[in-house]
Structures are given as C-alpha cells and as structure tokens.
Amino acid sequence: MTDKTEPWPTELKLVDEKHALHICWDDNRHDTLDAEYLRVESPSAEVQGHTPAEKQIVPGKKAVTIRDVIPVGSYAVRLVFSDGHSTGIFTWRYLRKLTDERGDIWMKYLEALAARGLNRG
C-alpha cells in the first residue's frame, strides 16, 4: 500500500523529443529524468535481478527514447522504451528515489561501465 504522505505525481509528460520524462509532484517539485537513466535503472528483474548482486549494468542506451507511458493502477507507470524494453514498473516511490538520489546512482552506473570497459554508446 502506498503512503499518502509520500510525494505523488500530478503530471507525467514526455519531453525533449521523448528523451526524457518530466514529473510534476504534489509538493510543487518538478523533475526531469533522462530516458537513458530510466532505462538503465529500470526496476525490472531483467535489470535489477532478484538480489542486489544480480543487478545488470546495461550499456549502450545513450540514444534510447521512451515510446509510451502506461499507467499501472494508481501507484505506478510502465515505460516502453525504443529498444523494446517494457517490463519495468516504476512506482511513484521509485521515481522519487531516482530523482532524489540521481547524482549517486548515475555516478555508480558510470563507474560500473568504466570498470567493465563498457560505454553509454
């Protein structure tokens, strides 16, 4: 169950030629998340695995776009990406975490890519 005291999106829209998702929150905050960032941090089992040790580092998604934003009940959306990935259910709580912790999450992703000799391509 979702805690109603947590921030809740009032508007979601694709911007920058579908290269980003803009979120307006009920606490008057506005955030824009790049499609690449959302794709590589998808909450799907394919990306996150079933344990933290199973998390996949997804390279080559710099040019990915978001094709569709599909509501999932009243608690989340499913994003459909131009590379065909569509299994991640992005809850409001997870989207807010991605905005709040963007700097740290993105830096860890870039470091993991470099450590494996991969790139954003």
QUIGILIN-V184416 format. One record per pair of residues at least 12 apart in sequence whose C-alpha atoms are under 10 Angstrom apart, sorted by the first residue. I is the first residue (numbers start at 1). J is the second residue. D is the distance in whole Angstrom. If there is no record, write none. Layout:
{{I & J & D} {I & J & D}}
//
This chain:
{{1 & 75 & 9} {2 & 74 & 9} {2 & 75 & 7} {2 & 91 & 9} {2 & 92 & 9} {2 & 93 & 8} {3 & 93 & 9} {6 & 26 & 9} {6 & 27 & 9} {6 & 92 & 9} {6 & 93 & 8} {6 & 96 & 9} {7 & 24 & 10} {7 & 25 & 6} {7 & 26 & 6} {7 & 27 & 6} {7 & 28 & 9} {7 & 29 & 9} {7 & 92 & 8} {7 & 93 & 8} {7 & 96 & 8} {8 & 23 & 10} {8 & 24 & 9} {8 & 25 & 5} {8 & 26 & 5} {8 & 27 & 8} {8 & 75 & 9} {8 & 92 & 6} {8 & 93 & 8} {8 & 95 & 10} {8 & 96 & 9} {9 & 23 & 6} {9 & 24 & 6} {9 & 25 & 4} {9 & 26 & 6} {9 & 27 & 9} {9 & 28 & 10} {9 & 29 & 9} {9 & 30 & 9} {9 & 75 & 10} {9 & 76 & 10} {9 & 92 & 7} {9 & 93 & 10} {9 & 95 & 9} {9 & 96 & 9} {10 & 23 & 8} {10 & 24 & 6} {10 & 25 & 5} {10 & 26 & 6} {10 & 27 & 9} {10 & 28 & 9} {10 & 30 & 10} {11 & 23 & 6} {11 & 24 & 5} {11 & 25 & 7} {11 & 26 & 9} {11 & 30 & 9} {12 & 24 & 7} {12 & 25 & 9} {12 & 30 & 10} {12 & 31 & 10} {12 & 32 & 10} {12 & 69 & 8} {12 & 77 & 10} {13 & 32 & 9} {13 & 68 & 10} {13 & 69 & 8} {14 & 32 & 9} {14 & 33 & 10} {14 & 34 & 10} {14 & 35 & 9} {14 & 65 & 9} {14 & 66 & 8} {14 & 67 & 9} {14 & 68 & 9} {14 & 69 & 8} {15 & 32 & 8} {15 & 33 & 10} {15 & 34 & 9} {15 & 35 & 10} {15 & 66 & 10} {16 & 32 & 10} {16 & 34 & 9} {16 & 35 & 10} {16 & 65 & 10} {17 & 65 & 8} {17 & 66 & 9} {18 & 34 & 9} {18 & 35 & 8} {18 & 64 & 9} {18 & 65 & 5} {18 & 66 & 5} {18 & 67 & 7} {18 & 68 & 9} {18 & 81 & 10} {18 & 82 & 10} {19 & 33 & 9} {19 & 34 & 6} {19 & 35 & 5} {19 & 36 & 8} {19 & 37 & 10} {19 & 62 & 9} {19 & 63 & 8} {19 & 64 & 7} {19 & 65 & 5} {19 & 66 & 6} {19 & 67 & 9} {19 & 81 & 10} {19 & 82 & 10} {20 & 32 & 6} {20 & 33 & 5} {20 & 34 & 4} {20 & 35 & 5} {20 & 36 & 8} {20 & 37 & 9} {20 & 38 & 9} {20 & 64 & 10} {20 & 65 & 7} {20 & 66 & 7} {21 & 33 & 5} {21 & 34 & 6} {21 & 35 & 7} {21 & 38 & 9} {21 & 65 & 10} {21 & 66 & 8} {21 & 69 & 9} {21 & 79 & 10} {22 & 34 & 9} {23 & 95 & 9} {23 & 96 & 9} {23 & 99 & 10} {25 & 92 & 10} {25 & 96 & 9} {30 & 99 & 10} {31 & 95 & 10} {31 & 96 & 9} {31 & 99 & 7} {31 & 100 & 10} {32 & 99 & 8} {33 & 95 & 9} {33 & 98 & 8} {33 & 99 & 7} {33 & 102 & 9} {34 & 62 & 9} {34 & 64 & 9} {34 & 65 & 9} {34 & 66 & 9} {35 & 61 & 9} {35 & 62 & 8} {35 & 63 & 8} {35 & 64 & 6} {35 & 65 & 6} {35 & 66 & 6} {35 & 67 & 10} {35 & 79 & 9} {35 & 81 & 8} {35 & 82 & 10} {36 & 58 & 10} {36 & 59 & 10} {36 & 60 & 9} {36 & 61 & 6} {36 & 62 & 5} {36 & 63 & 7} {36 & 64 & 6} {36 & 65 & 7} {36 & 66 & 9} {36 & 81 & 9} {36 & 120 & 9} {37 & 61 & 9} {37 & 62 & 9} {37 & 64 & 10} {37 & 98 & 9} {37 & 102 & 9} {37 & 105 & 9} {37 & 106 & 7} {37 & 109 & 9} {38 & 61 & 10} {38 & 64 & 10} {38 & 65 & 10} {38 & 66 & 9} {38 & 79 & 9} {38 & 81 & 9} {38 & 88 & 10} {38 & 90 & 9} {38 & 95 & 9} {38 & 98 & 8} {39 & 58 & 8} {39 & 61 & 7} {39 & 62 & 10} {39 & 64 & 8} {39 & 65 & 9} {39 & 66 & 9} {39 & 79 & 9} {39 & 80 & 9} {39 & 81 & 7} {39 & 82 & 10} {39 & 83 & 9} {39 & 85 & 8} {39 & 86 & 9} {39 & 88 & 9} {40 & 56 & 9} {40 & 57 & 7} {40 & 58 & 5} {40 & 59 & 8} {40 & 60 & 9} {40 & 61 & 7} {40 & 62 & 10} {40 & 106 & 9} {40 & 109 & 8} {40 & 120 & 10} {41 & 55 & 9} {41 & 56 & 9} {41 & 57 & 9} {41 & 58 & 8} {41 & 88 & 9} {41 & 90 & 10} {41 & 94 & 10} {41 & 98 & 8} {41 & 105 & 9} {41 & 106 & 9} {41 & 109 & 9} {42 & 58 & 10} {42 & 78 & 10} {42 & 79 & 9} {42 & 85 & 9} {42 & 86 & 9} {42 & 87 & 8} {42 & 88 & 5} {42 & 89 & 8} {42 & 90 & 7} {42 & 94 & 10} {43 & 55 & 10} {43 & 78 & 10} {43 & 87 & 8} {43 & 88 & 5} {43 & 89 & 6} {43 & 90 & 7} {43 & 91 & 9} {43 & 94 & 8} {43 & 95 & 10} {44 & 85 & 9} {44 & 86 & 9} {44 & 87 & 6} {44 & 88 & 4} {44 & 89 & 7} {44 & 90 & 9} {45 & 87 & 8} {45 & 88 & 8} {46 & 58 & 10} {46 & 85 & 9} {46 & 87 & 8} {46 & 88 & 9} {47 & 87 & 10} {47 & 88 & 9} {48 & 88 & 10} {56 & 112 & 10} {57 & 109 & 7} {57 & 110 & 9} {57 & 112 & 7} {57 & 113 & 7} {57 & 116 & 9} {57 & 118 & 9} {58 & 109 & 9} {58 & 112 & 10} {58 & 113 & 8} {58 & 118 & 9} {58 & 119 & 9} {58 & 120 & 8} {59 & 109 & 9} {59 & 110 & 10} {59 & 112 & 10} {59 & 113 & 7} {59 & 116 & 10} {59 & 117 & 10} {59 & 118 & 6} {59 & 119 & 6} {59 & 120 & 5} {59 & 121 & 7} {60 & 113 & 10} {60 & 118 & 8} {60 & 119 & 6} {60 & 120 & 4} {60 & 121 & 4} {61 & 82 & 10} {61 & 83 & 8} {61 & 119 & 9} {61 & 120 & 6} {61 & 121 & 6} {62 & 119 & 9} {62 & 120 & 5} {62 & 121 & 6} {63 & 82 & 9} {63 & 83 & 10} {63 & 120 & 9} {63 & 121 & 8} {64 & 81 & 7} {64 & 82 & 6} {64 & 83 & 7} {64 & 84 & 10} {65 & 80 & 9} {65 & 81 & 6} {65 & 82 & 5} {65 & 83 & 8} {66 & 79 & 7} {66 & 80 & 6} {66 & 81 & 4} {66 & 82 & 6} {66 & 83 & 9} {66 & 84 & 10} {66 & 85 & 10} {66 & 86 & 10} {67 & 79 & 8} {67 & 80 & 5} {67 & 81 & 5} {67 & 82 & 6} {67 & 83 & 9} {67 & 84 & 9} {67 & 86 & 10} {68 & 80 & 5} {68 & 81 & 7} {68 & 82 & 9} {68 & 86 & 9} {69 & 81 & 9} {69 & 86 & 10} {70 & 86 & 10} {70 & 89 & 9} {71 & 89 & 9} {71 & 90 & 10} {71 & 91 & 10} {72 & 89 & 8} {72 & 90 & 9} {72 & 91 & 9} {74 & 91 & 9} {74 & 92 & 9} {75 & 89 & 10} {75 & 90 & 9} {75 & 91 & 6} {75 & 92 & 6} {75 & 93 & 9} {76 & 88 & 10} {76 & 89 & 6} {76 & 90 & 5} {76 & 91 & 4} {76 & 92 & 6} {76 & 93 & 9} {76 & 94 & 9} {76 & 95 & 9} {77 & 89 & 6} {77 & 90 & 5} {77 & 91 & 6} {77 & 92 & 8} {77 & 95 & 10} {78 & 90 & 6} {78 & 91 & 9}}
//
